[in-house]
Amino acid sequence: MTKKSTLSVAFGWLSAGLLLAFITAFVTTLNTDMMKLVFGSLGGYSYFIFIALELGLAIFFQVRITKMSPTTAKILYLLYCALTGLTLAGIFVVYTISSIIYVFLATSICFGAFALIGKYSKVDLSSWGIYLFFALIAIIILELINIFVMNHTLNMILCIAGVLLFCAYTAYDVKKALDKSFMVDVENKGVYCAFQLFLDFINLFIDLLRLFGKTRD
């Protein structure tokens, strides 16, 4: 798969995945039974079960991608996007539609800018991976701690750090998609790169929404 075709396939599947995720989220909010299933079942723990399923599927997808058939990879990718949509449904309840749209546009601009940096920059970003990963782990640990501490200032700092991190991840993942030595001769490379970029976009969107989203009265 050539550089151009890899990136084209990745962004094609990224667009399809984002469309599926946001349509799923919006449609879920219109169905009381679905909202109860995702957020109100099992004493309120159903949401965490869906998060666990989402995480488990993400890990399985990344571990098994080189051994999957192209059809299986595409189905699992779309399933992951749909699961993400289910867990994102709450944003339509918490935030106004207008602020969600504005933040989505802002996310698209940030994402696009750093994707262009990743594509055209002459800087070698291959060494960034390990540092970005440890930064991600640190943010996750601090966010788990803040669930119990509930410190507003720490939450703001973590959101800003998350925005910077996923902007950097976007550039890194685009550059990785263009790397001929990455996943050589693997037919699923385009879908795998789309999956990585989907994670970058969604997490960037969530952090920007937490920072700038307008909550409903």
C-alpha positions in Angstrom: 0.0 0.0 0.0 1.5 3.3 -1.1 1.9 6.4 1.1 -1.0 8.2 -0.6 -3.3 5.2 -0.6 -2.6 4.4 3.0 -3.5 7.9 4.2 -6.5 8.1 1.8 -7.9 4.8 3.1 -7.2 5.9 6.7 -9.0 9.2 6.4 -11.8 7.6 4.5 -12.4 5.1 7.3 -11.9 7.8 9.9 -14.7 9.9 8.3 -17.0 6.8 8.3 -16.1 6.0 11.9 -16.8 9.5 13.2 -20.1 9.7 11.3 -21.2 6.4 12.8 -20.1 7.4 16.3 -21.9 10.7 16.3 -25.0 9.4 14.7 -25.1 6.5 17.2 -24.7 9.0 20.1 -27.4 11.3 18.9 -29.9 8.5 18.1 -29.2 7.0 21.5 -30.3 10.2 23.2 -33.6 10.0 21.4 -34.4 6.6 22.8 -35.2 6.5 26.5 -34.7 2.7 26.7 -31.2 2.9 25.1 -30.2 5.7 27.5 -31.3 3.7 30.4 -29.5 0.6 29.1 -26.2 2.5 28.7 -26.3 4.8 31.7 -29.0 3.6 34.1 -28.9 -0.2 34.3 -27.3 -2.4 36.9 -27.4 0.3 39.5 -25.7 2.8 37.3 -22.7 0.5 36.6 -23.8 -0.3 33.0 -21.9 2.7 31.7 -18.7 1.3 33.1 -19.4 -2.1 31.5 -19.8 -0.4 28.1 -16.5 1.5 28.8 -14.8 -1.9 29.6 -16.2 -3.5 26.4 -14.9 -0.5 24.4 -11.4 -0.8 26.0 -11.4 -4.6 25.6 -12.3 -4.3 21.9 -9.6 -1.6 21.4 -6.9 -3.8 22.9 -8.1 -6.9 21.0 -8.1 -4.9 17.7 -4.6 -3.6 18.2 -3.2 -7.0 19.3 -4.8 -9.1 16.5 -4.9 -6.6 13.6 -2.1 -8.3 11.7 -3.9 -11.7 11.8 -7.4 -10.5 10.9 -9.0 -10.7 7.5 -9.7 -7.3 6.0 -13.5 -7.9 6.4 -13.1 -8.7 10.1 -10.9 -5.7 10.7 -13.4 -3.4 9.1 -16.3 -4.9 11.1 -14.5 -4.6 14.4 -13.4 -1.0 13.6 -17.0 0.0 12.9 -18.3 -1.9 16.0 -15.7 0.0 18.1 -17.0 3.3 16.6 -20.6 2.4 17.4 -19.6 1.5 21.0 -17.9 4.8 21.3 -21.1 6.5 20.1 -23.1 4.8 22.8 -20.7 6.0 25.6 -20.6 9.5 24.0 -24.4 9.8 24.1 -24.3 11.6 27.4 -22.7 14.7 25.9 -26.0 15.6 24.1 -27.7 15.6 27.6 -25.0 17.6 29.4 -24.0 20.1 26.7 -26.0 22.3 24.3 -26.2 21.2 20.7 -24.6 24.5 19.5 -21.6 24.2 21.8 -21.1 20.5 20.6 -21.1 21.7 17.0 -18.7 24.6 17.7 -16.3 22.3 19.6 -16.5 19.7 16.9 -15.5 22.3 14.3 -12.7 23.5 16.6 -11.5 19.9 17.0 -11.6 19.4 13.2 -9.4 22.5 12.7 -6.9 21.4 15.4 -6.9 17.8 14.1 -6.5 18.9 10.5 -3.6 21.3 11.3 -1.6 18.7 13.2 -2.4 16.1 10.6 -0.8 18.5 8.0 2.2 18.9 10.3 2.6 15.2 10.5 2.3 14.8 6.8 4.6 17.6 5.7 7.0 18.0 8.6 10.6 16.9 7.9 11.1 16.2 11.6 11.5 12.6 12.6 8.6 11.9 14.9 9.3 8.1 15.3 11.0 8.7 18.7 7.9 10.5 20.1 5.9 7.3 20.6 7.3 6.2 24.0 7.1 9.7 25.4 3.5 10.2 24.3 2.6 6.8 25.7 4.0 7.6 29.2 2.3 11.1 29.1 -1.0 9.3 28.3 -0.5 6.9 31.2 0.3 9.8 33.5 -2.9 11.7 32.5 -5.1 8.6 32.9 -3.7 8.0 36.4 -4.3 11.6 37.4 -7.8 11.6 36.0 -8.6 8.4 38.0 -7.3 10.1 41.1 -9.3 13.3 40.4 -12.5 11.2 40.3 -12.2 11.0 44.0 -10.5 14.4 44.7 -12.8 16.3 42.3 -10.4 19.2 42.0 -11.6 21.7 39.3 -8.1 23.2 38.7 -6.6 19.8 38.3 -9.4 18.9 35.9 -8.6 22.0 33.8 -4.9 21.2 33.7 -5.6 17.6 32.6 -7.9 18.8 29.9 -5.3 21.2 28.5 -2.6 18.5 28.8 -5.0 16.1 27.0 -5.5 18.6 24.1 -1.7 19.0 23.7 -1.1 15.3 23.9 -3.7 14.3 21.3 -2.6 17.1 18.9 0.9 15.6 19.2 -0.5 12.1 18.8 -2.3 13.2 15.6 0.9 14.4 14.0 2.7 11.3 15.2 0.0 8.9 13.9 -0.2 10.6 10.5 3.6 10.4 10.1 3.5 6.7 11.2 0.8 6.0 8.5 3.2 7.4 5.9 6.1 5.2 7.1 6.7 2.4 4.6 8.4 0.3 7.2 5.3 0.4 9.5 3.1 -2.7 9.0 4.8 -3.7 5.8 2.5 -5.8 3.5 -0.4 -5.7 5.9 -3.6 -5.1 4.1 -5.3 -3.8 7.2 -2.8 -0.9 7.6 -5.3 1.7 6.4 -8.0 0.6 8.8 -5.5 0.3 11.7 -4.3 3.9 11.0 -7.9 5.1 10.9 -8.5 3.5 14.3 -5.5 5.3 15.8 -6.6 8.6 14.2 -10.2 8.0 15.5 -8.9 7.7 19.0 -6.9 10.9 18.6 -9.9 12.9 17.3 -12.4 11.6 19.9 -10.1 12.3 22.8 -9.2 15.7 21.5 -12.9 16.5 21.0 -13.8 15.3 24.6 -11.0 17.4 26.2 -12.0 20.5 24.2 -15.6 20.0 25.1 -14.8 19.7 28.8 -12.9 23.0 28.5 -15.2 25.0 26.3 -18.5 23.2 26.1 -21.6 25.1 27.4 -23.7 22.9 29.7 -27.5 22.9 29.7 -29.2 25.0 32.4 
